[in-house]
């Protein structure tokens, strides 16, 4: 299995500000990889290094087997990019921008271009200055999706889109995955990453603090369990990996609330079953909880 | 925005009558915006004002040295007032009784046009251009009234015009001209500027983008200039009344140094107020970001020429370049008529001075060489603004999607370099051709065409030095690129214009690349300066292209 993106120990300083502080990021060929973090964590800086717009101060960066700073032009024929803040030439129409960027990359599939314009309900005859943020973003998205490339770099691609368009975007990314295209999707919209990504990397203050599949990451957090039982279950406090939040009378029985590690689930269920389960709810951790776990202990400072 | 304004208005309503409460809401935040505008313009505006004052003072000083006494003033006035193309270009010399009357004929109407242009650029920069970037939206969501951005822009620009006029008057008095006349001259410039600030304020509401607004106001300015030109050059004086239709003409109707008519200034002030009120009415009626003129739909697909970076660069530079080309063609076409007149009227003493300034050729050649030195600087202004577009594209974020394609940085920079240097070469070719044809006709001498084309071509190396400087600054000191390159243009212009008058040391004047350009057709062509200027230009371009590949992009 080859790596589409392989970054180790990447450092980038802007004056006295350290934007990236030893960042490691591995994206496997053919996967949709979520790149998650709050504003200012260094997502866009990382993408701009991957595009060869910024030069790494330290660390190694390999993109599609090449060096993004030295082999920029050759690599860019094989990738497409959607910036987070899409700035377009105000006097050109959306259609003109699409074709221009497509031709500069080395070709655009006209049939896909037409289909995507339809799907995203974008009017290509409008001057780009008349577009809303969402529509400007659609120009970049349609351009990227209609190009025949191996790798897509998407920087918060849906931040200006309405829910219908977000759904269209997800369908298109699924289609890309089926074609074997690698996607790096930077986002702070967690539902999007949950719906789309094979693996995610969580970035915080210029470092990747966690990486893996969502299943793997769920191992790292706790599931909330609420059970209504007939009697107080015995041995609950002694069970490793379980933290009891509350045991209180509920109706004619007892309500037990606890947080449980993935490995302790089996043992917990046995004990609960022994106490006569009447109702049981178990909520898997959301990415919000993953985030909270990483960001709750210290306030996040936003660097530009 | 609505809530903020409403709350502001509601607070005020408790204390004051309704009308004043509404007004305070509409203009809330104007003071803060004025400070913001002054902060943004703290370099641009002082530099512009300095250029205007220096131009007026330099002109007065140079005429004073060329035409020392009353008979020479009379001769100059006579020769200007009997030449239709000079009249169309500069206007009439209204009085030859004092030095002031004749000293400023070249810069009166011309300067007024440029003050008007400055006002248009500034007003649009602080109104429509801000809306285009979306910054007004951000401001509008704070406690900023709907009319506040326009009010702030007008306060800043009208203030700039007034300061410019007063400092110009002060400078003229310092060179020894009559105080009342100097004040009338300075205020005449300021008045024309104010009127066009008003025109730009209205245009910024009517057009839907900044360039459109500048274009509309610019057309009004051009029409005003042409109207007064027609009035001044009408053979029997039958069209003189047309001058009263033109705010540029009004600055002449004030009659500085020729029995000042102060009430004409009131005319300009009244029109400014009318235009400003109209603009405020329009602001209250339209949506933020929208104009009164609708956008037309454009092409759904890109044409064949828009397939690479050169096609894009041409599309971005097209409008500006064609406007400049028209201006150069117009300038070239009148050169012949202007110069044919020169031969007849200057005395020997003046001739000696002109020859000293312009080289060893004949008087006509000396005059032509001086004109070409000016045209060289004009060309550099075009080339620098075109080269700075690269930096503009970078900071506005347009470079990011481009460079994410297979386009290399070098080819991207080179596309704008081509528009800058290639455009400058084309402008000089147009200027040389039209000047050559008009001179050939005026002197009935077909060799003029070749000589003018040569005089045009020889300007290119110095222009190339400034292009290279701009590109190198863009690559190595991006944040300072604009200040460095415009600073160099202004410095070279001042060195060339004022250096001889201030008797600066030769080494100082030699800092300007234009000081080394052979003064064709007055002097002989010589290869060494042309070759080394070209080498310096190409060297700087090389440094720029390599440096641009190596730095982080914004």
Interface residues (C-beta under 8 A of the other chain):
Chain A: X48 X51 X52 X53 X54 X55 X72 X73 X74 X76 X77 X79 X80 X81 X83 X85 X86 X87 X88 X89 X90 X91 X92 X93 X95 X96 X97 X98 X99 X100 X101 X103 X104 X105 X106 X123 X124 X125 X126 X127 X129 X130 X140 X143 X153
Chain B: X132 X208 X209 X211 X295 X297 X298 X299 X300 X301 X302 X303 X306 X307 X308 X309 X311 X312 X315 X316 X396 X397 X398 X400 X401 X402 X403 X404 X405 X406 X407 X408 X409 X550 X551 X552 X553
